[in-house]
Amino acid sequence: MATIAHKIVPHLWFDTQAVEAANFYCSIFPDSQITSNTTLPDAPSGDATTVAFTLMGQPFMAISAGPLFKFNESISFMVYCDDQAEVDYYWEKLSAVPEAEQCGWLKDRYGLSWQIVPKAMNTMLETADPAQIARVTQAMLAMKKLDLAALQQAYAGEQGHA
């Protein structure tokens, strides 16, 4: 019997692409793998396929169970990035719907929303200085993909940001 190591595991519902999506995500994130793949016969929507996978140690489950539900922006996964090169890498790999890009948010080819965020942004937004927070927020609101250098300029109060 499988051991449950995490109490909370995101579960994603796909029409028919759960295994394809899991393989796609595992190809993007290092230290990621499919851990199981099971067919559930005679589910309410017909045969369903479940796939368990990990992305950088975070477990996920996904199911292909028909077109009953669609992803929307009310749920997204945040990817904290060490630098602009990492932001650029994940943005390039995941973004598939340019019109959905805003403030570091993107949608992938399956309609799942992601936030690609430089780690340094948390420090900038946790400052006690409301003027710095306002400048960083205004700079971020003008961006699609987040630009770490421009956010740092806004934080420092330098001209030419956003």
C-alpha distance (Angstrom), angle and dihedral (degrees) to the residues before:
residue distance angle dihedral
M1 . . .
A2 3.79 . .
T3 3.79 118.8 .
I4 3.81 115.4 -128.4
A5 3.81 106.5 -136.8
H6 3.82 99.6 171.9
K7 3.79 125.4 48.9
I8 3.81 93.3 -154.3
V9 3.81 121.2 45.8
P10 3.81 123.4 168.8
H11 3.81 112.0 -121.9
L12 3.81 118.5 -157.9
W13 3.82 125.4 -159.8
F14 3.79 117.7 -147.0
D15 3.79 130.3 177.1
T16 3.83 96.1 -128.9
Q17 3.82 104.7 -35.1
A18 3.83 106.0 82.3
V19 3.81 95.8 115.6
E20 3.81 92.4 40.6
A21 3.81 91.0 49.8
A22 3.81 93.1 46.4
N23 3.80 90.1 51.7
F24 3.82 90.2 47.4
Y25 3.82 93.3 51.1
C26 3.82 91.8 45.1
S27 3.81 89.2 53.4
I28 3.82 90.8 56.2
F29 3.80 104.0 43.1
P30 3.81 120.6 60.4
D31 3.80 119.9 -123.0
S32 3.80 91.6 25.5
Q33 3.78 131.3 134.9
I34 3.79 147.6 162.6
T35 3.80 107.8 -105.5
S36 3.81 101.4 -177.2
N37 3.78 142.9 -4.2
T38 3.81 121.4 -162.2
T39 3.79 135.7 175.7
L40 3.79 115.9 -140.8
P41 3.82 106.7 -156.1
D42 3.78 121.6 -146.8
A43 3.80 97.8 10.2
P44 3.83 114.8 164.5
S45 3.81 90.4 -93.4
G46 3.83 93.4 42.0
D47 3.78 125.4 -95.3
A48 3.79 110.1 -6.6
T49 3.78 129.5 -162.7
T50 3.78 122.5 -145.7
V51 3.76 124.5 -165.7
A52 3.79 128.0 -170.2
F53 3.79 117.8 -156.5
T54 3.77 141.5 159.4
L55 3.78 127.7 -134.5
M56 3.80 111.1 -161.2
G57 3.79 90.0 -27.3
Q58 3.83 95.8 -46.3
P59 3.81 110.3 119.3
F60 3.80 120.9 -135.1
M61 3.78 135.1 179.8
A62 3.78 124.9 -155.1
I63 3.77 133.8 -175.7
S64 3.78 134.4 -160.6
A65 3.77 101.0 -149.4
G66 3.78 108.2 141.8
P67 3.79 138.5 -80.2
L68 3.80 96.7 -59.8
F69 3.83 97.4 114.7
K70 3.80 135.7 30.3
F71 3.79 131.2 -160.4
N72 3.79 118.8 -109.9
E73 3.79 137.1 -179.0
S74 3.80 94.5 -94.0
I75 3.82 86.8 87.2
S76 3.79 124.8 42.8
F77 3.77 137.9 158.2
M78 3.79 118.2 -123.9
V79 3.78 118.9 -142.1
Y80 3.80 111.5 -163.7
C81 3.80 110.8 -149.7
D82 3.80 128.7 -158.5
D83 3.81 95.8 -146.0
Q84 3.80 145.4 -7.0
A85 3.81 92.5 -84.7
E86 3.80 89.6 60.2
V87 3.83 91.4 46.3
D88 3.80 88.7 51.2
Y89 3.83 92.5 47.6
Y90 3.81 96.1 52.7
W91 3.80 92.4 40.5
E92 3.80 91.5 53.4
K93 3.81 93.5 46.2
L94 3.81 98.4 44.1
S95 3.81 109.7 30.1
A96 3.80 112.3 97.8
V97 3.82 104.4 146.4
P98 3.84 108.8 58.2
E99 3.81 93.6 -176.0
A100 3.84 89.1 60.2
E101 3.82 94.0 55.7
Q102 3.79 114.6 113.0
C103 3.82 136.8 141.8
G104 3.80 94.1 -10.1
W105 3.82 94.1 -44.3
L106 3.78 122.7 122.2
K107 3.79 139.9 167.5
D108 3.77 122.7 -129.4
R109 3.81 128.0 -142.9
Y110 3.82 90.5 -83.8
G111 3.81 95.0 51.6
L112 3.82 94.4 -105.4
S113 3.82 114.7 142.7
W114 3.80 122.2 -130.4
Q115 3.80 133.0 -177.4
I116 3.80 113.3 -146.2
V117 3.81 104.5 -160.8
P118 3.80 133.9 173.0
K119 3.83 109.1 -125.6
A120 3.80 89.3 -131.5
M121 3.80 89.8 66.9
N122 3.82 90.5 71.3
T123 3.80 90.4 58.5
M124 3.79 90.7 47.8
L125 3.81 92.3 51.9
E126 3.81 94.3 44.4
T127 3.81 93.8 59.5
A128 3.79 118.8 117.5
D129 3.81 91.2 -129.3
P130 3.82 110.2 98.5
A131 3.83 91.2 -164.6
Q132 3.82 91.4 58.1
I133 3.82 91.3 47.3
A134 3.82 90.3 49.5
R135 3.82 93.1 49.5
V136 3.81 93.2 48.3
T137 3.80 91.3 45.8
Q138 3.81 92.6 50.3
A139 3.81 91.2 47.9
M140 3.82 91.1 49.0
L141 3.81 92.9 48.9
A142 3.81 89.9 57.9
M143 3.82 93.3 53.9
K144 3.77 136.0 81.5
K145 3.81 100.1 -169.6
L146 3.79 109.2 26.7
D147 3.80 115.2 -107.8
L148 3.81 108.4 -151.4
A149 3.82 95.0 -162.4
A150 3.82 92.0 51.8
L151 3.82 91.0 47.3
Q152 3.82 90.0 50.6
Q153 3.82 90.0 49.7
A154 3.80 90.2 51.4
Y155 3.80 90.3 47.9
A156 3.81 90.6 51.7
G157 3.81 91.6 46.4
E158 3.78 93.5 -117.4
Q159 3.80 120.5 155.0
G160 3.77 120.2 -112.7
H161 3.79 98.3 48.8
A162 3.83 125.6 138.8
